[in-house]
């Protein structure tokens, strides 16, 4: 008798929670020797090197359209470089300092850490748009292609997981790149267990960055509205006013320079960052001021899915 196809260990943790993105039956997929099968509509999904590819027709078309653009190709190259760097030592040139002050870039401290351990050591954390980095041993990274450290290929507009099936969700700087963010948020809330935590970051005053596309920005009030289905909602700054100012000035002055030769812009970019990056630390004292959200670089939100029947906070 043929053995069922083997999933990568992280996808294997949620194998019984996978849902067909075509008919959306609230029942797990069958794991067969040749892949995954929906017991209702008989849709079949490939598994390549342990990586489940759970895309319906429209999701696959959207992925191809996004990745075929110049910015999509650039993203693929960058993810490939990140994968090579993680696989072993590579020669990397000097990189100028970042202009955004982030007090928790690896999400290993502070209130964010609750996302990774609130359900105990086996907390299941779905990282929507995750990879090539990982934030912890619990991460299950979902993305539109098999980039480094991706565990599940799927469309965030139609997450192929059963409702109420994961403990936590992370969505870091992704929603500006999807076509219908309200739909993605609805999907994230749907698959989150009651009482589960959702953490997301979205830019506000930040330059256009197609990755592979860049569609919109949200204000402080817009973030509260977008994630209104969650309870215990906290919205704070992920980058303050000085980070916003430095990023904007860098792009404005760089665009005044000729496009060719390229080294002129690269040299300016490096010099500007090297000379101005210490100013970003002023955000430490501005982030808690009442008017800081008016000119924030970005916002982060942490919320909990309400438990049915529980009183609202």
N, C-alpha and C positions, 0 to 999 in steps of 0.2 A: 504493500500500500504506500502510495506517495506521501511524503511528509509535507506539511503546510509550509508555505514560503516563510522565510525568517526575516523578521523586521529588525531594524537597528534597536539597540537596547532601550533608548529613550522612547521611541515610538512604541516599542513593545510594552512599555508601562501603561499605555492607554489603548492597547490593541482592542480591548473589549468595548471601548467607548467611541470608536470610529463610526461615523455616520455617512451615508451616501449623500453626496452633494447634488445628485441629480433629482432623486425623488424625496430626499430629506426624511426618510423613514426613521422614526425614533426607535431604532433597533440596530444593534451592532452589525458590522459587516462580517461575512464569512471569510476566514483565512484559508485559502486553497493553495495547492502546489504552484499554480501559475499566477497568483496574485490575490486580490481581494474581490469579493463578489457581493453585490447587494441581493438579499433574499427576496425583495419585492419586485424591483424593476429589472433585475439581472444585469445591471451595469457592472462592468469589470474594470478594475484599476490595477495598473502595473506597480510592481515593487522592483526598483533597480538598486542593487547593492544595499538592500535593506531599507531603502528610502521609499516610503509610500507616496504615490503621485495621485492625489485625490482632487482632480480638477474635472468639472463638467465642461461641456462644449464652450459655453460663453467664457468661463474662467480661463480655459486654455487659449482661446482667441485673444483675450485681454492680455494675458501674459506675453504672447508672441508679439503683439502690437507694442507693448511697453518696452520689451527688451530689444526690439529691432531699431529703436531710435538711437541717435548718437549718445545721448545721456544714458540710455539703458546699457549700451555697450561699454561706456566708461564705468558704470557701476559694476558690471560683470568683471572688468579688468581689476578694479580696486578690490573686490571681494576675493578674486583669485590671488592677488598679491598678499592679502591678509591671511589667506589660507596657507600660502607658501611660508610666510613668516612664522605662523604657528607650528608648521611641520618641522622647522629646523632653523638654524642660524642662517640669515641672509644678509647680504651687504645692503645697508640702507644709508642714504645720504642724510645730511643734516636737515632737520625740519624746524622751521621757525615756531616760536611758542604760540599757543592758542590764545585768542582774544576774549573768549567767554570764560567767566569764572564759574566753575562747577564744583560745589563743595562735596559732591559724592559721585564721581564719574563711574565707579564700578558698583554703585548701589550696595555697598557692603556695610553701611552704617546708618544711624539715624532712624527716623520713622519708616523709611522705605524698607528696611530689613524685615519688617513684619510680613511683607508680602511673601517672603521665602520660607518662613518658619511658623506661621500662625496656626497651621494644622499639624504641627509636629515635624519630625525629621523627614517624613515621606511626603511632605507637601508637594502637590503636583502644580507646577508653574508653567503655564503656556505663554511663551514669548511671541506675540504676534508681530511679524516683521523681523524676527530675531536672526542672529548670525551677522557677521562671522564670529563675533565675540559671544562668550557665555558669562552670565552673572553668577552662576552657582551650579551645584551638582543636580539641582532639581529642574533646571531649565529644559523645556521641550520647545525647540525653535521651529516656528512655522514661517515659511517664506514662499515666494512665487517660483523659485528655482532651486536647484541643488547646490547652493553655495556652501562654503565651508561652515561646518557646525550647524547645518540645517537638518532637522530630523523629520520634517513633514512638509511636502510640497502641496500647497493649497492656496485658495483665494480667500483673503480675509473677509470679503463680502459674503462668503458662504462657508463658514468654518465647518469642516467635516467632523464634528464631534457631537455627541449626544448632549441634549440640554442638561444643565446642572451637573456637569461631569468633571470640572477642574476646580482646584482650591484657590488658585490665584492666576491673575493675568498681568503681563507687562506689555506695554505698547509704547516704545520709546522713539519719538521723532518719526512717526510713521503716518499719522493721520493726514498730514498735509500732502502726502504723496498718493493717497487713494482717491478714486473718483467720487465715491459716495461715503464720506466718513460717518454720517449718521447711521447708515446701514452697518458699517463695520462695528460701531459702538453697540448697536442692537445685538449683533451676533456675539460680541464679547460678553455682554451681560447675559445673553441666553445660555451660553455654555458654562458660565460661572455658577458654582454651587451657591445656594442661599447662605449668607454669612461670609462668602468668599470676598477677597480683596482684589481690586483693580487699580493698577498704577499706570499713568500715561503722562507723556511729555509732548507738548506741541509748541512750536515757535510762534512769536507774535511779531516783534520788530526784527526781522531777519531777512536777508537777501534771498532772491529767487534761487532755488537750487533743484533743478530737475534730477530726480533720483529714483526712477527714471523720469518722473513728471512731478510738478509742484503746483497744486491747485488753489490752496486757500490758507488763510490765517484765522485765528480765533482770539477774541478779546477775553479779558477776565470773566465778564458776564457770559460771553459765548461759551466758555468752558463749563461754567456752572449749568448752562442750559443743555449743552451737548451730553453731559454726564448726569442729567437730572434724575435718571432712573435709579441711581445709586443713593444710598443713605450714608450718613456720617461723612459727608463730602468735605474734603480739605483741598483748597486750591492755593498754591503758593508759587513763588517765582523760581523758575529753573535757570534764569539768567537775568540779571538786573539791568538798570538803565545804562550803566557805563559799558557793559558788554554790548548792548544794542548800539550805543554810539560808536564804539571802536570798530565793530563789524561794518557798520554803515559807512563810516569814513574810509575804511580800508578799500571797500568796493568802489566808492565814488572816485577817490583819487586814482585808483588803479585803472579805472575805465577811461580816465583822461589821457592815459599813455597809449602810444601806438600798439597795435596788436602784434606787430612784427618789428624787430626780432623778439622772440618770446622771452629771452633771458632778461630783457629790460623790465618786464612786468614781474618776473620772478624775483629779480633783485630788489625791486621796490617793495614787493610784498614782504620779503624777508626782513628788510630794513625797517619797514613800518611796524611790523609785529615786534621786532626785537626792541625797538625804542619805546613802544607804547603799552606793551602787555602788562607792566606793573600797575597801570591805572585800573585794570579790571578788578583788582582787589578792593577798590572802593565800594563795590557792590555788597561787600560784607556789612557795611554800615547802612546802606540804602535799602536793602531788600525788605526790611521790616517797617519801613516808613509808610504811612497810609497812602501816599500818592505814587509810590513806586510802581504799582501795576499799570499806571497810565502809559509808561514808556518802557515796559519790561521787554527783555529779549525773548523770553518765553515763559510758559507756565507748566506746572506739573500738578496732577490731580491724583488724590488717593481716596477711594470710596469703597464702601462695603455693600454688597448686594443684600437688600432687605430679606429678612426671613418672614415668610407668609404667616400672618397672625401676630407677629411681634409688634409692639408699639413703636411708632416713629420717634426718632431722637429729636 
